[in-house]
Amino acid sequence: MPTASSAPASSETNNGQSTQLTDSVITADVLAEKAANQKSVVVGERAIVTPSARDWLRHNKVELIHETTAASTGVAASVQVTSDKLVITHSAGQTIDRVLEDAGRQTNGGWNRKSVQSADEAAKKAIGELRRESSRVIVVLTSEPEVVACLANRNEQVKAAVVADAAAVARVKSGLDGNVFVVDPAGRSFFELRNILRRVES
């Protein structure tokens, strides 16, 4: 008698430019099979994209798009281009806005931005994002950098450090293999913050 497959249900829509996948876990093998020669891939809002899949996307220059869902109706509402680079802001200001706008123009996919109301919330957001996608690189802009780094480092997946400039970022990357870079933007110029982001993603 035939046996049921244990593999998760999957379907895709291919229009020659973009492929929509419904797999709950997106791996490099899935992409190689279903997204070859595509310009973009649309995945579910809660889909897990593995580090190998992100490497495949970068290597093949394919844009990743997460589909968002309207909570009240369950109907697809929009799509959002996502990146493995995230800025969590617990500080606000025109300089920060300009830096992130510039980063979006200069890099493939730019930086996603999440705004929070407290240092504790910033740390929890960083931990949650790394639990969901361990390959993420996170910058936290906050007026309480030591607090955020200390709280975030309570999770074993986090390697957070307070950094003051691009040189400090380089030291943390080489010495700690850091994945959360915490910065106090107060008093820092557009060029200083821009250089920190560029060093983080290099």
Contact map, one row per residue, 1 for C-alpha under 8 A:
1110000000000000000000000000000000000000000000000000000000000000000000000000000000000000000000000000000000000000000000000000000000000000000000000000000000000000000000000000000000000000000000000000000000
1111000000000000000000000000000000000000000000000000000000000000000000000000000000000000000000000000000000000000000000000000000000000000000000000000000000000000000000000000000000000000000000000000000000
1111100000000000000000000000000000000000000000000000000000000000000000000000000000000000000000000000000000000000000000000000000000000000000000000000000000000000000000000000000000000000000000000000000000
0111110000000000000000000000000000000000000000000000000000000000000000000000000000000000000000000000000000000000000000000000000000000000000000000000000000000000000000000000000000000000000000000000000000
0011111000000000000000000000000000000000000000000000000000000000000000000000000000000000000000000000000000000000000000000000000000000000000000000000000000000000000000000000000000000000000000000000000000
0001111100000000000000000000000000000000000000000000000000000000000000000000000000000000000000000000000000000000000000000000000000000000000000000000000000000000000000000000000000000000000000000000000000
0000111110000000000000000000000000000000000000000000000000000000000000000000000000000000000000000000000000000000000000000000000000000000000000000000000000000000000000000000000000000000000000000000000000
0000011111000000000000110000000000000000000000000000000000000000000000000000000000000000000000000000000000000000000000000000000000000000000000000000000000000000000000000000000000000000000000000000000000
0000001111100000000001100000000000000000000000000000000000000000000000000000000000000000000000000000000000000000000000000000000000000000000000000000000000000000000000000000000000000000000000000000000000
0000000111110000000011100000000000000000000000000000000000000000000000000000000000000000000000000000000000000000000000000000000000000000000000000000000000000000000000000000000000000000000000000000000000
0000000011111000000111100000000000000000000000000000000000000000000000000000000000000000000000000000000000000000000000000000000000000000000000000000000000000000000000000000000000000000000000000000000000
0000000001111100001111000000000001000000000000000000000000000000000000000000000000000000000000000000000000000000000000000000000000000000000000000000000000000000000000000000000000000000000000000000000000
0000000000111110011110000000000000000000000000000000000000000000000000000000000000000000000000000000000000000000000000000000000000000000000000000000000000000000000000000000000000000000000000000000000000
0000000000011111111100000000000000000000000000000000000000000000000000000000000000000000000000000000000000000000000000000000000000000000000000000000000000000000000000000000000000000000000000000000000000
0000000000001111111000000000000000000000000000000000000000000000000000000000000000000000000000000000000000000000000000000000000000000000000000000000000000000000000000000000000000000000000000000000000000
0000000000000111111000000000000000000100000000000000000000000000000000000000000000000000000000000000000000000000000000000000000000000000000000000000000000000000000000000000000000000000000000000000000000
0000000000000111111000000000000000001111000000000000000000000000000000000000000000000000000000000000000000000000000000000000000000000000000000000000000000000000000000000000000000000000000000000000000000
0000000000001111111100000000000000100111110000000000000000000000000000000000000000000000000000000000000000000000000000000000000000000000000000000000000000000000000000000000000000000000000000000000000000
0000000000011111111110000000000001100101110000000000000000000000000000000000000000000000000000000000000000000000000000000000000000000000000000000000000000000000000000000000000000000000000000000000000000
0000000000111100011111000000000000000000111000000000000000000000000000000000000000000000000000000000000000000000000000000000000000000000000000000000000000000000000000000000000000000000000000000000000000
0000000001111000001111100000000000000000111100000000000000000000000000000000000000000000000000000000000000000000000000000000000000000000000000000000000000000000000000000000000000000000000000000000000000
0000000011110000000111110000000000000000001100100000000000000000000000000000000000000000000000000000000000000000000000000000000000000000000000000000000000000000000000000000000000000000000000000000000000
0000000111100000000011111100000000000000001100100000000000000000000000000000000000000000000000000000000000000000000000000000000000000000000000000000000000000000000000000000000000000000000000000000000000
0000000100000000000001111100000000000000000101110000000000000000000000000000000000000000000000000000000000000000000000000000000000000000000000000000000000000000000000000000000000000000000000000000000000
0000000000000000000000111110000000000000000000111100000000000000000000000000000000000000000000000000000000000000000000000000000000000000000000000000000000000000000000000000000000000000000000000000000000
0000000000000000000000111111011000000000000000111100100000000000000000000000000000000000000000000000000000000000000000000000000000000000000000000000000000000000000000000000000000000000000000000000000000
0000000000000000000000001111111000000000000000001111100000000000000000000000000000000000000000000000000000000000000000000000000000000000000000000000000000000000000000000000000000000000000000000000000000
0000000000000000000000000111111100000000000000000101111100000000000000000000000000000000000000000000000000000000000000000000000000000000000000000000000000000000000000000000000000000000000000000000000000
0000000000000000000000000011111110000000000000000000100000000000000000000000000000000000000000000000000000000000000000000000000000000000000000000000000000000000000000000000000000000000000000000000000000
0000000000000000000000000111111111100000000000000000000000000000000000000000000000000000000000000000000000000000000000000000000000000000000000000000000000000000000000000000000000000000000000000000000000
0000000000000000000000000111111111110000000000000000100100000000000000000000000000000000000000000000000000000000000000000000000000000000000000000000000000000000000000000000000000000000000000000000000000
0000000000000000000000000001111111110000000000000000000000000000000000000000000000000000000000000000000000000000000000000000000000000000000000000000000000000000000000000000000000000000000000000000000000
0000000000000000000000000000111111110000000000000000000000000000000000000000000000000000000000000000000000000000000000000000000000000000000000000000000000000000000000000000000000000000000000000000000000
0000000000010000001000000000011111110000000000000000000000000000000000000000000000000000000000000000000000000000000000000000000000000000000000000000000000000000000000000000000000000000000000000000000000
0000000000000000011000000000011111111100100000000000000000000000000000000000000000000000000000000000000000000000000000000000000000000000000000000000000000000000000000000000000000000000000000000000000000
0000000000000000000000000000001111111100000000000000000000000000000000000000000000000000000000000000000000000000000000000000000000000000000000000000000000000000000000000000000000000000000000000000000000
0000000000000000100000000000000000111110000000000000000000000000000000000000000000000000000000000000000000000000000000000000000000000000000000000000000000000000000000000000000000000000000000000000000000
0000000000000001111000000000000000111111100000000000000000000100000000000000000000000000000000000000000000000000000000000000000000000000000000000000000000000000000000000000000000000000000000000000000000
0000000000000000110000000000000000001111100000000000000000001110000000000000000000000000000000000000000000000000000000000000000000000000000000000000000000000000000000000000000000000000000000000000000000
0000000000000000111000000000000000000111110000000000000000000111100000000000000000000000000000000000000000000000000000000000000000000000000000000000000000000000000000000000000000000000000000000000000000
0000000000000000011110000000000000100111111000000000000000000111100000000000000000000000000000000000000000000000000000000000000000000000000000000000000000000000000000000000000000000000000000000000000000
0000000000000000011110000000000000000001111100000000000000000001111000000000001000000000000000000000000000000000000000000000000000000000000000000000000000000000000000000000000000000000000000000000000000
0000000000000000000111100000000000000000111110100000000000000001111000000000000000000000000000000000000000000000000000000000000000000000000000000000000000000000000000000000000000000000000000000000000000
0000000000000000000011110000000000000000011111100000000000000000011100000000000000000000000000000000000000000000000000000000000000000000000000000000000000000000000000000000000000000000000000000000000000
0000000000000000000000000000000000000000001111100000000000000000011110000000000000000000000000000000000000000000000000000000000000000000000000000000000000000000000000000000000000000000000000000000000000
0000000000000000000000010000000000000000000111110000000000000000000000000000000000000000000000000000000000000000000000000000000000000000000000000000000000000000000000000000000000000000000000000000000000
0000000000000000000001111100000000000000001111111000000000000000000000000000000000000000000000000000000000000000000000000000000000000000000000000000000000000000000000000000000000000000000000000000000000
0000000000000000000000011100000000000000000001111100000000000000000000000000000000000000000000000000000000000000000000000000000000011000000000000000000000000000000000000000000000000000000000000000000000
0000000000000000000000001110000000000000000000111110110000000000000000000000000000000000000000000000000000000000000000000000000000001000000000000000000000000000000000000000000000000000000000000000000000
0000000000000000000000001111000000000000000000011111110000000000000000000000000000000000000000000000000000000000000000000000000000001010000000000000000000000000000000000000000000000000000000000000000000
0000000000000000000000000010000000000000000000001111111000000000000000000000000000000000000000000000000000000000000000000000000000001110000000000000000000000000000000000000000000000000000000000000000000
0000000000000000000000000011000000000000000000000111111100000000000000000000000000000000000000000000000000000000000000000000000000000000000000000000000000000000000000000000000000000000000000000000000000
0000000000000000000000000111101000000000000000001111111110000000000000000000000000000000000000000000000000000000000000000000000000000000000000000000000000000000000000000000000000000000000000000000000000
0000000000000000000000000001000000000000000000001111111111000000000000000000000000010000000000000000000000000000000000000000000000000000000000000000000000000000000000000000000000000000000000000000000000
0000000000000000000000000001000000000000000000000011111111100000000000000000000000000000000000000000000000000000000000000000000000000000000000000000000000000000000000000000000000000000000000000000000000
0000000000000000000000000001001000000000000000000001111111110000000000000000000000000000000000000000000000000000000000000000000000000000000000000000000000000000000000000000000000000000000000000000000000
0000000000000000000000000000000000000000000000000000111111111111000000000000000000000000000000000000000000000000000000000000000000000000000000000000000000000000000000000000000000000000000000000000000000
0000000000000000000000000000000000000000000000000000011111111100000000000000000000000000000000000000000000000000000000000000000000000000000000000000000000000000000000000000000000000000000000000000000000
0000000000000000000000000000000000000000000000000000001111111100000000000000000000000000000000000000000000000000000000000000000000000000000000000000000000000000000000000000000000000000000000000000000000
0000000000000000000000000000000000000000000000000000000111111100000000000000000000000000000000000000000000000000000000000000000000000000000000000000000000000000000000000000000000000000000000000000000000
0000000000000000000000000000000000000010000000000000000011111110000000000000000000000000000000000000000000000000000000000000000000000000000000000000000000000000000000000000000000000000000000000000000000
0000000000000000000000000000000000000111100000000000000011111111000000000000000000000000000000000000000000000000000000000000000000000000000000000000000000000000000000000000000000000000000000000000000000
0000000000000000000000000000000000000011100000000000000010001111100000000000000010000000000000000000000000001000000000000000000000000000000000000000000000000000000000000000000000000000000000000000000000
0000000000000000000000000000000000000001111000000000000010000111110000000000000011100000000000000000000000000000000000000000000000000000000000000000000000000000000000000000000000000000000000000000000000
0000000000000000000000000000000000000001111000000000000000000011111000000000001111000000000000000000000000000000000000000000000000000000000000000000000000000000000000000000000000000000000000000000000000
0000000000000000000000000000000000000000011110000000000000000001111100000000001111000000000000000000000000000000000000000000000000000000000000000000000000000000000000000000000000000000000000000000000000
0000000000000000000000000000000000000000011110000000000000000000111110000001111100000000000000000000000000000000000000000000000000000000000000000000000000000000000000000000000000000000000000000000000000
0000000000000000000000000000000000000000000110000000000000000000011111000001111100000000000000000000000000000000000000000000000000000000000000000000000000000000000000000000000000000000000000000000000000
0000000000000000000000000000000000000000000010000000000000000000001111100111110000000000000000000000000000000000000000000000000000000000000000000000000000000000000000000000000000000000000000000000000000
0000000000000000000000000000000000000000000000000000000000000000000111111111100000000000000000000000000000000000000000000000000000000000000000000000000000000000000000000000000000000000000000000000000000
0000000000000000000000000000000000000000000000000000000000000000000011111110000000000000000000000000000000000000000000000000000000000000000000000000000000000000000000000000000000000000000000000000000000
0000000000000000000000000000000000000000000000000000000000000000000001111100000000000000000000000000000000000000000000000000000000000000000000000000000000000000000000000000000000000000000000000000000000
0000000000000000000000000000000000000000000000000000000000000000000001111110000000000000000000000000000000000000000000000000000000000000000000000000000000000000000000000000000000000000000000000000000000
0000000000000000000000000000000000000000000000000000000000000000000011111111000000000000000000000000000000000000000000000000000000000000000000000000000000000000000000000000000000000000000000000000000000
0000000000000000000000000000000000000000000000000000000000000000000011101111100000000000000000000000000000000000000000000000000000000000000000000000000000000000000000000000000000000000000000000000000000
0000000000000000000000000000000000000000000000000000000000000000001111000111110000000000000000000000000000000000000000000000000000000000000000000000000000000000000000000000000000000000000000000000000000
0000000000000000000000000000000000000000000000000000000000000000001111000011111000000000000000000000000000000000000000000000000000000000000000000000000000000000000000000000000000000000000000000000000000
0000000000000000000000000000000000000000000000000000000000000000001110000001111100000000000000000000000000000000000000000000000000000000000000000000000000000000000000000000000000000000000000000000000000
0000000000000000000000000000000000000000010000000000000000000000111100000000111110000000000000000000000000000000000000000000000000000000000000000000000000000000000000000000000000000000000000000000000000
0000000000000000000000000000000000000000000000000000000000000000111100000000011111000000000000000000000000000000000000000000000000000000000000000000000000000000000000000000000000000000000000000000000000
0000000000000000000000000000000000000000000000000000000000000011110000000000001111100000000000000000000000001000000000000000000000000000000000000000000000000000000000000000000000000000000000000000000000
0000000000000000000000000000000000000000000000000000000000000001110000000000000111110000000000000000000000001001000000000000000000000000000000000000000000000000000000000000000000000000000000000000000000
0000000000000000000000000000000000000000000000000000000000000001000000000000000011111100000000000000000000001111000000000000000000000000000000000000000000000000000000000000000000000000000000000000000000
0000000000000000000000000000000000000000000000000000010000000000000000000000000001111100000000000000000000000011000000000000000000000011100000000000000000000000000000000000000000000000000000000000000000
0000000000000000000000000000000000000000000000000000000000000000000000000000000000111110000000000000000000000111000000000000000000000001110000000000000000000000000000000000000000000000000000000000000010
0000000000000000000000000000000000000000000000000000000000000000000000000000000000111111000000000000000000000011110000000000000000000001111000000000000000000000000000000000000000000000000000000000000000
0000000000000000000000000000000000000000000000000000000000000000000000000000000000001111100000000000000000000011110000000000000000000000011110000000000000000000000000000000000000000000000000000000000000
0000000000000000000000000000000000000000000000000000000000000000000000000000000000000111110000000000000000000000111100000100110000000000011110000000000000000000000000000000000000000000000000000000000000
0000000000000000000000000000000000000000000000000000000000000000000000000000000000000011111100000000000000000000111100000100000000000000000111000000000000000000000000000000000000000000000000000000000000
0000000000000000000000000000000000000000000000000000000000000000000000000000000000000001111100000000000000000000001111100100000000000000000111100000000000000000000000000000000000000000000000000000000000
0000000000000000000000000000000000000000000000000000000000000000000000000000000000000000111110000000000000000000000000000000000000000000000011100000000000000000000000000000000000000000100000000000000000
0000000000000000000000000000000000000000000000000000000000000000000000000000000000000000111111011000000000000000000000000000000000000000000000000000000000000000000000000000000000000000000000000000000000
0000000000000000000000000000000000000000000000000000000000000000000000000000000000000000001111111000000000000000000000000000000000000000000000000000000000000000000000000000000000000000000000000000000000
0000000000000000000000000000000000000000000000000000000000000000000000000000000000000000000111111100000000000000000000000000000000000000000000000000000000000000000000000000000000000000000000000000000000
0000000000000000000000000000000000000000000000000000000000000000000000000000000000000000000011111110000000000000000000000000000000000000000000000000000000000000000000000000000000000000000011000000000000
0000000000000000000000000000000000000000000000000000000000000000000000000000000000000000000111111111000000000000000000000000000000000000000000000000000000000000000000000000000000000000100001001000000000
0000000000000000000000000000000000000000000000000000000000000000000000000000000000000000000111111111100000000000000000000000000000000000000000000000000000000000000000000000000000000000000000000000000000
0000000000000000000000000000000000000000000000000000000000000000000000000000000000000000000001111111110000000000000000000000000000000000000000000000000000000000000000000000000000000000000001000000000000
0000000000000000000000000000000000000000000000000000000000000000000000000000000000000000000000111111111000000000000000000000000000000000000000000000000000000000000000000000000000000000000001001100000000
0000000000000000000000000000000000000000000000000000000000000000000000000000000000000000000000011111111100000110000000000000000000000000000000000000000000000000000000000000000000000000000000000000000000
0000000000000000000000000000000000000000000000000000000000000000000000000000000000000000000000001111111110000000000000000000000000000000000000000000000000000000000000000000000000000000000000000000000000
0000000000000000000000000000000000000000000000000000000000000000000000000000000000000000000000000111111111000000000000000000000000000000000000000000000000000000000000000000000000000000000000000100000000
0000000000000000000000000000000000000000000000000000000000000000000000000000000000000000000000000011111111100110000000000000000000000000000000000000000000000000000000000000000000000000000000000100110000
0000000000000000000000000000000000000000000000000000000000000000000000000000000000000000000000000001111111111110000000000000000000000000000000000000000000000000000000000000000000000000000000000000000000
0000000000000000000000000000000000000000000000000000000000000000000000000000000000000000000000000000111111110100000000000000000000000000000000000000000000000000000000000000000000000000000000000000000000
0000000000000000000000000000000000000000000000000000000000000000000000000000000000000000000000000000011111110100000000000000000000000000000000000000000000000000000000000000000000000000000000000000000000
0000000000000000000000000000000000000000000000000000000000000000000000000000000000000000000000000000001111111100000000000000000000000000000000000000000000000000000000000000000000000000000000000000000000
0000000000000000000000000000000000000000000000000000000000000000000000000000000000000000000000000000000111111100000000000000000000000000000000000000000000000000000000000000000000000000000000000000000000
0000000000000000000000000000000000000000000000000000000000000010000000000000000011100000000000000000000100111110000000000000000000000000000000000000000000000000000000000000000000000000000000000000000000
0000000000000000000000000000000000000000000000000000000000000000000000000000000000101000000000000001001111111111000000000000000000000000000000000000000000000000000000000000000000000000000000000000000000
0000000000000000000000000000000000000000000000000000000000000000000000000000000000111110000000000001001100001111100000000000000000000000000000000000000000000000000000000000000000000000000000000000000000
0000000000000000000000000000000000000000000000000000000000000000000000000000000001111110000000000000000000000111110000000000000000000000000000000000000000000000000000000000000000000000000000000000000000
0000000000000000000000000000000000000000000000000000000000000000000000000000000000000111100000000000000000000011111000000000000000000000000000000000000000000000000000000000000000000000000000000000000000
0000000000000000000000000000000000000000000000000000000000000000000000000000000000000111100000000000000000000001111100000000000000000000000000000000000000000000000000000000000000000000000000000000000000
0000000000000000000000000000000000000000000000000000000000000000000000000000000000000001110000000000000000000000111110000000000000000000000000000000000000000000000000000000000000000000000000000000000000
0000000000000000000000000000000000000000000000000000000000000000000000000000000000000001110000000000000000000000011111101100000000000000000000000000000000000000000000000000000000000000000000000000000000
0000000000000000000000000000000000000000000000000000000000000000000000000000000000000000010000000000000000000000001111101100000000000000000000000000000000000000000000000000000000000000000000000000000000
0000000000000000000000000000000000000000000000000000000000000000000000000000000000000000010000000000000000000000000111111100000000000000000000000000000000000000000000000000000000000000000000000000000000
0000000000000000000000000000000000000000000000000000000000000000000000000000000000000000010000000000000000000000000111111110000000000000000001011011000000000000000000000000000000000000000000000000000000
0000000000000000000000000000000000000000000000000000000000000000000000000000000000000000000000000000000000000000000001111111000000000000000000000011001000000000000000000000000000000000000000000000000000
0000000000000000000000000000000000000000000000000000000000000000000000000000000000000000000000000000000000000000000111111111100000000000000000000000000000000000000000000000000000000000000000000000000000
0000000000000000000000000000000000000000000000000000000000000000000000000000000000000001110000000000000000000000000111111111110000000000000100000001000000000000000000000000000000000000000000000000000000
0000000000000000000000000000000000000000000000000000000000000000000000000000000000000000000000000000000000000000000000111111111000000000000000000001101100000000000000000000000000000000000000000000000000
0000000000000000000000000000000000000000000000000000000000000000000000000000000000000000000000000000000000000000000000011111111100000000000000000000000100000000000000000000000000000000000000000000000000
0000000000000000000000000000000000000000000000000000000000000000000000000000000000000001000000000000000000000000000000001111111110000000000000000000000000000000000000000000000000000000000000000000000000
0000000000000000000000000000000000000000000000000000000000000000000000000000000000000001000000000000000000000000000000000111111111000000010000000000000100000000000000000000000000010000000000000000000000
0000000000000000000000000000000000000000000000000000000000000000000000000000000000000000000000000000000000000000000000000011111111100000000000000000000100101100000000000000000000000000000000000000000000
0000000000000000000000000000000000000000000000000000000000000000000000000000000000000000000000000000000000000000000000000001111111110000000000000000000000000000000000000000000000000000000000000000000000
0000000000000000000000000000000000000000000000000000000000000000000000000000000000000000000000000000000000000000000000000000111111111101000000000000000000000000000000000000000000000000000000000000000000
0000000000000000000000000000000000000000000000000000000000000000000000000000000000000000000000000000000000000000000000000000011111111111000000000000000000001100000000000000000000000000000000000000000000
0000000000000000000000000000000000000000000000000000000000000000000000000000000000000000000000000000000000000000000000000000001111111100000000000000000000001000000000000000000000000000000000000000000000
0000000000000000000000000000000000000000000000010000000000000000000000000000000000000000000000000000000000000000000000000000000111111100000000000000000000000000000000000000000000000000000000000000000000
0000000000000000000000000000000000000000000000011110000000000000000000000000000000000000000000000000000000000000000000000000000011111111000000000000000000000000000000000000000000000000000000000000000000
0000000000000000000000000000000000000000000000000010000000000000000000000000000000000000000000000000000000000000000000000000000011111111000000000000000000001000000000000000000000000000000000000000000000
0000000000000000000000000000000000000000000000000110000000000000000000000000000000010000000000000000000000000000000000000000000001001111100000000000000000000000000000000000000000000000000000000000000000
0000000000000000000000000000000000000000000000000000000000000000000000000000000000011100000000000000000000000000000000000000000011001111110000000000000000000000000000000000000000100000000000000000000000
0000000000000000000000000000000000000000000000000000000000000000000000000000000000011100000000000000000000000000000000000000000000000011111000000000000000000000000000000000000000110000000000000000000110
0000000000000000000000000000000000000000000000000000000000000000000000000000000000001111000000000000000000000000000000000000010000000001111100000000000000000000000000000000000000111000000000000000000000
0000000000000000000000000000000000000000000000000000000000000000000000000000000000000111000000000000000000000000000000000000000000000000111110000000000000000000000000000000000000011110000000000000100000
0000000000000000000000000000000000000000000000000000000000000000000000000000000000000011110000000000000000000000000000000100000000000000011111001000000000000000000000000000000000011110000000000000000000
0000000000000000000000000000000000000000000000000000000000000000000000000000000000000011111000000000000000000000000000000000000000000000001111101000000000000000000000000000000000000111100000000000000000
0000000000000000000000000000000000000000000000000000000000000000000000000000000000000000111000000000000000000000000000100000000000000000000111111001000000000000000000000000000000000111100000000000000000
0000000000000000000000000000000000000000000000000000000000000000000000000000000000000000011000000000000000000000000000000000000000000000000011111000000000000000000000000000000000000001110000000000000000
0000000000000000000000000000000000000000000000000000000000000000000000000000000000000000000000000000000000000000000000100000000000000000000001111111000000000000000000000000000000000001000000000000000000
0000000000000000000000000000000000000000000000000000000000000000000000000000000000000000000000000000000000000000000000100000000000000000000111111111100000000000010000000000000000000111000000000000000000
0000000000000000000000000000000000000000000000000000000000000000000000000000000000000000000000000000000000000000000000000000000000000000000000011111110000000000010000000000000000000100000000000000000000
0000000000000000000000000000000000000000000000000000000000000000000000000000000000000000000000000000000000000000000000110000000000000000000000011111111000000000000000000000000000000000000000000000000000
0000000000000000000000000000000000000000000000000000000000000000000000000000000000000000000000000000000000000000000000110110000000000000000001011111111100000000000000000000000000000100000000000000000000
0000000000000000000000000000000000000000000000000000000000000000000000000000000000000000000000000000000000000000000000000010000000000000000000001111111110000001110000000000000000000100000000000000000000
0000000000000000000000000000000000000000000000000000000000000000000000000000000000000000000000000000000000000000000000000000000000000000000000000111111111000001000000000000000000000000000000000000000000
0000000000000000000000000000000000000000000000000000000000000000000000000000000000000000000000000000000000000000000000010010000000000000000000000011111111000000000000000000000000000000000000000000000000
0000000000000000000000000000000000000000000000000000000000000000000000000000000000000000000000000000000000000000000000000011011000000000000000000001111111100101000000000000000000000000000000000000000000
0000000000000000000000000000000000000000000000000000000000000000000000000000000000000000000000000000000000000000000000000000000000000000000000000000111111110111000000000000000000000000000000000000000000
0000000000000000000000000000000000000000000000000000000000000000000000000000000000000000000000000000000000000000000000000000000000000000000000000000011111110100000000000000000000000000000000000000000000
0000000000000000000000000000000000000000000000000000000000000000000000000000000000000000000000000000000000000000000000000000001000000000000000000000000111111100000000000000000000000000000000000000000000
0000000000000000000000000000000000000000000000000000000000000000000000000000000000000000000000000000000000000000000000000000000000000000000000000000000011111110000000000000000000000000000000000000000000
0000000000000000000000000000000000000000000000000000000000000000000000000000000000000000000000000000000000000000000000000000001001100100000000000000000000111110000000000000000000000000000000000000000000
0000000000000000000000000000000000000000000000000000000000000000000000000000000000000000000000000000000000000000000000000000001001000000000000000000000111111111000000000000000001110000000000000000000000
0000000000000000000000000000000000000000000000000000000000000000000000000000000000000000000000000000000000000000000000000000000000000000000000000000000010011111100000000000000111110000000000000000000000
0000000000000000000000000000000000000000000000000000000000000000000000000000000000000000000000000000000000000000000000000000000000000000000000000000110110000111110000000000000001111100000000000000000000
0000000000000000000000000000000000000000000000000000000000000000000000000000000000000000000000000000000000000000000000000000000000000000000000000000100000000011111000000001000001011100000000000000000000
0000000000000000000000000000000000000000000000000000000000000000000000000000000000000000000000000000000000000000000000000000000000000000000000001100100000000001111100000000000000001110000000000000000000
0000000000000000000000000000000000000000000000000000000000000000000000000000000000000000000000000000000000000000000000000000000000000000000000000000000000000000111111011000000000001110000000000000000000
0000000000000000000000000000000000000000000000000000000000000000000000000000000000000000000000000000000000000000000000000000000000000000000000000000000000000000011111011000000000000011000000000000000000
0000000000000000000000000000000000000000000000000000000000000000000000000000000000000000000000000000000000000000000000000000000000000000000000000000000000000000001111111000000000000000000000011011000000
0000000000000000000000000000000000000000000000000000000000000000000000000000000000000000000000000000000000000000000000000000000000000000000000000000000000000000001111111100000000000000000000010011101100
0000000000000000000000000000000000000000000000000000000000000000000000000000000000000000000000000000000000000000000000000000000000000000000000000000000000000000000011111110000000000000000000000000000000
0000000000000000000000000000000000000000000000000000000000000000000000000000000000000000000000000000000000000000000000000000000000000000000000000000000000000000001111111111000000000000000000000000000000
0000000000000000000000000000000000000000000000000000000000000000000000000000000000000000000000000000000000000000000000000000000000000000000000000000000000000000001111111111100000001000000000000001001100
0000000000000000000000000000000000000000000000000000000000000000000000000000000000000000000000000000000000000000000000000000000000000000000000000000000000000000000001111111110000000000000000000000001100
0000000000000000000000000000000000000000000000000000000000000000000000000000000000000000000000000000000000000000000000000000000000000000000000000000000000000000000000111111111100000000000000000000000000
0000000000000000000000000000000000000000000000000000000000000000000000000000000000000000000000000000000000000000000000000000000000000000000000000000000000000000100000011111111111000000000000000000000000
0000000000000000000000000000000000000000000000000000000000000000000000000000000000000000000000000000000000000000000000000000000000000000000000000000000000000000000000001111111111100000000000000000000100
0000000000000000000000000000000000000000000000000000000000000000000000000000000000000000000000000000000000000000000000000000000000000000000000000000000000000000000000000111111110000000000000000000000000
0000000000000000000000000000000000000000000000000000000000000000000000000000000000000000000000000000000000000000000000000000000000000000000000000000000000000000000000000011111111000000000000000000000000
0000000000000000000000000000000000000000000000000000000000000000000000000000000000000000000000000000000000000000000000000000000000000000000000000000000000000010000000000011111111000000000000000000000000
0000000000000000000000000000000000000000000000000000000000000000000000000000000000000000000000000000000000000000000000000000000000000000000000000000000000000010000000000001111111100000000000000000000000
0000000000000000000000000000000000000000000000000000000000000000000000000000000000000000000000000000000000000000000000000000000000000000000000000000000000000111100000000001101111111000000000000000000000
0000000000000000000000000000000000000000000000000000000000000000000000000000000000000000000000000000000000000000000000000000000000000001110000000000000000000111000000000000100011111000000000000000000000
0000000000000000000000000000000000000000000000000000000000000000000000000000000000000000000000000000000000000000000000000000010000000000111100000000000000000111100000000000000001111100000000000000000000
0000000000000000000000000000000000000000000000000000000000000000000000000000000000000000000000000000000000000000000000000000000000000000011100000000000000000001111000001000000001111110000000000000000100
0000000000000000000000000000000000000000000000000000000000000000000000000000000000000000000000000000000000000000000000000000000000000000001111001101100000000001111000000000000000011111000000000000000000
0000000000000000000000000000000000000000000000000000000000000000000000000000000000000000000000000000000000000000000000000000000000000000001111001000000000000000011100000000000000001111100000000000000000
0000000000000000000000000000000000000000000000000000000000000000000000000000000000000000000000000000000000000000000000000000000000000000000011111000000000000000000100000000000000000111110000000000000000
0000000000000000000000000000000000000000000000000000000000000000000000000000000000000000001000010000000000000000000000000000000000000000000011100000000000000000000000000000000000000011111100001000000000
0000000000000000000000000000000000000000000000000000000000000000000000000000000000000000000000000000000000000000000000000000000000000000000000100000000000000000000000000000000000000001111100000000000000
0000000000000000000000000000000000000000000000000000000000000000000000000000000000000000000000000000000000000000000000000000000000000000000000000000000000000000000000000000000000000000111110000000000000
0000000000000000000000000000000000000000000000000000000000000000000000000000000000000000000000000000000000000000000000000000000000000000000000000000000000000000000000000000000000000000111111011000000000
0000000000000000000000000000000000000000000000000000000000000000000000000000000000000000000000100000000000000000000000000000000000000000000000000000000000000000000000000000000000000000001111111000000000
0000000000000000000000000000000000000000000000000000000000000000000000000000000000000000000000110110000000000000000000000000000000000000000000000000000000000000000000000000000000000000000111111100000000
0000000000000000000000000000000000000000000000000000000000000000000000000000000000000000000000000000000000000000000000000000000000000000000000000000000000000000000000000000000000000000000011111110000000
0000000000000000000000000000000000000000000000000000000000000000000000000000000000000000000000000000000000000000000000000000000000000000000000000000000000000000000011000000000000000000000111111111000000
0000000000000000000000000000000000000000000000000000000000000000000000000000000000000000000000010010000000000000000000000000000000000000000000000000000000000000000010000000000000000000100111111111100000
0000000000000000000000000000000000000000000000000000000000000000000000000000000000000000000000000010011000000000000000000000000000000000000000000000000000000000000000000000000000000000000001111111110000
0000000000000000000000000000000000000000000000000000000000000000000000000000000000000000000000000000000000000000000000000000000000000000000000000000000000000000000011000000000000000000000000111111111000
0000000000000000000000000000000000000000000000000000000000000000000000000000000000000000000000000000000000000000000000000000000000000000000000000000000000000000000011001000000000000000000000011111111100
0000000000000000000000000000000000000000000000000000000000000000000000000000000000000000000000000000001000000000000000000000000000000000001000000000000000000000000001000000000000000000000000001111111110
0000000000000000000000000000000000000000000000000000000000000000000000000000000000000000000000000000001000000000000000000000000000000000000000000000000000000000000000000000000000000000000000000111111111
0000000000000000000000000000000000000000000000000000000000000000000000000000000000000000000000000000000000000000000000000000000000000000000000000000000000000000000001001100000000000000000000000011111111
0000000000000000000000000000000000000000000000000000000000000000000000000000000000000000000000000000000000000000000000000000000000000000100000000000000000000000000001001100100000001000000000000001111111
0000000000000000000000000000000000000000000000000000000000000000000000000000000000001000000000000000000000000000000000000000000000000000100000000000000000000000000000000000000000000000000000000000111111
0000000000000000000000000000000000000000000000000000000000000000000000000000000000000000000000000000000000000000000000000000000000000000000000000000000000000000000000000000000000000000000000000000011111
